[in-house]
Each structure stands twice: as C-alpha cells, then as structure tokens.
Amino acid sequence: GAVVSQHPSWVICKSGTSVKIECRSLDFQATTMFWYRQFPKQSLMLMATSNEGSKATYEQGVEKDKFLINHASLTLSTLTVTSAHPEDSSFYICSARTGENVLTFGAGSRLTVL
Amino acid sequence: QKEVEQDPGPLSVPEGAIVSLNCTYSNSAFQYFMWYRQYSRKGPELLMYTYSSGNKEDGRFTAQVDKSSKYISLFIRDSQPSDSATYLCAFTGGFKTIFGAGTRLFVKA
C-alpha cells in the first residue's frame, strides 16, 4: 500500500532556531500533501495544503511566514518552522491523498522547543 | 454547531467486550466516511472507509453509516488490549477532510 514517510520523528531545538520536517511519498506521486498539527489529546488541525510546484494554501489563523511549506517535487513536501518558540511545540503530521478521498498519514514529528 | 461531534472519552472496557464508537455530523455535503486509529505518538492509520448508508464489515470491525440521521458508528467485536488507541472519525465532502476530536479507548486485559 501507499506509504508516507516523515522525518524526523522527533526534534528538540532552541528557541529562535528553525526546524525543517520532511514528508515523502515513497511509492506514489503526490501532487497535494496536507500538513496537520495536533496538540495533546486533541484532534488534527489542518494547517495548510501543499501543492507541487505552487504556493501552499494556508488555513485561517496559520502564519505563512512562520510555517514555510515547500513542495518542490511530486514526492517531497517540507515544513519549516521558522524562529521557533515554545508555543510551537506540538506534533506535526503530514498526509497525502491516496485512493478515493482517503488520506494516508506519516508517522508524525514531535517538536519540542526549549 | 460543530460540523463533527465525537465524544472524547476516555472509554475503558474489559478485553472481549463489544465497543461502540460514534460521531454525529451536520454537513450534508459529506460524502465519504472514515475511521482512523491513532496510537500514542504515531500518525493516524485508516481503519474503515465507506460512502454509503449501511454497514461495512472488516474482521472484528464494523462501520455503520446513517445518512438520514447524520450519524456514524464503529463497532469493535472481541476487543483486545492492542485495540487501545484513539479512534478518529473523518468526513470528506469536496477537497477537505474534517476530523472528529477522537475517542480514547482503553481495553483492559
């Protein structure tokens, strides 16, 4: 089946630094990928839709300058959290649409900003 | 009114019990109905997927959709400790997928 690989699975960084998270579709091409954020014991919050070769579409309230998304190829989308602060600590998950309206998710990346 | 309502639990049951998980929704445009299972600190994985009213069975899992009542359910038979996870209902109508808050399930051995 379709596999979405996400890296790193966890990362700790200092406040003010930037962190990049990669999301790869391993055995299929994904023109569109989705980035979610999940706080403890809460559901998935869609942050943005990543479109191959064009700008990402951000959800209302998500700072596009803080969460930079690049989808340069059909198998790779990246999320960069710029100038990270402790409030950015969260679980970030990417997904791609596989099959008919079904999302396949990566394993997630846990970010801790000190 | 929220588009999707799901009781967050937690729900604790003994091993072997039948588990019933439910979601209600308000958007009539939803056409696809899904259940995802999420283990702690992992990404969600698709369990069941359907687009019509009625029941769909896969092993110990049965997904039920009632479009007239805007209500979906997931039944787990002979629950196992390995079923302990958070279960998220999800709906797609158009381009976006909307998730419920997730129900945390604990199956005690």
Chai-1 contact restraints between the chains, C-beta under 6 A:
chainA,res_idxA,chainB,res_idxB,connection_type,confidence,min_distance_angstrom,max_distance_angstrom,comment,restraint_id
A,S43,B,F99,contact,1.0,0.0,6.0,A-B,restraint_1
A,S43,B,A101,contact,1.0,0.0,6.0,A-B,restraint_2
A,S43,B,G102,contact,1.0,0.0,6.0,A-B,restraint_3
A,L44,B,F99,contact,1.0,0.0,6.0,A-B,restraint_4
A,I93,B,G43,contact,1.0,0.0,6.0,A-B,restraint_5
A,N101,B,Y32,contact,1.0,0.0,6.0,A-B,restraint_6
A,N101,B,T92,contact,1.0,0.0,6.0,A-B,restraint_7
A,V102,B,L46,contact,1.0,0.0,6.0,A-B,restraint_8
A,V102,B,Y49,contact,1.0,0.0,6.0,A-B,restraint_9
A,L103,B,T97,contact,1.0,0.0,6.0,A-B,restraint_10
A,F105,B,G43,contact,1.0,0.0,6.0,A-B,restraint_11
A,F105,B,P44,contact,1.0,0.0,6.0,A-B,restraint_12
A,G106,B,G43,contact,1.0,0.0,6.0,A-B,restraint_13
A,A107,B,K42,contact,1.0,0.0,6.0,A-B,restraint_14
A,A107,B,G43,contact,1.0,0.0,6.0,A-B,restraint_15
A,G108,B,G43,contact,1.0,0.0,6.0,A-B,restraint_16
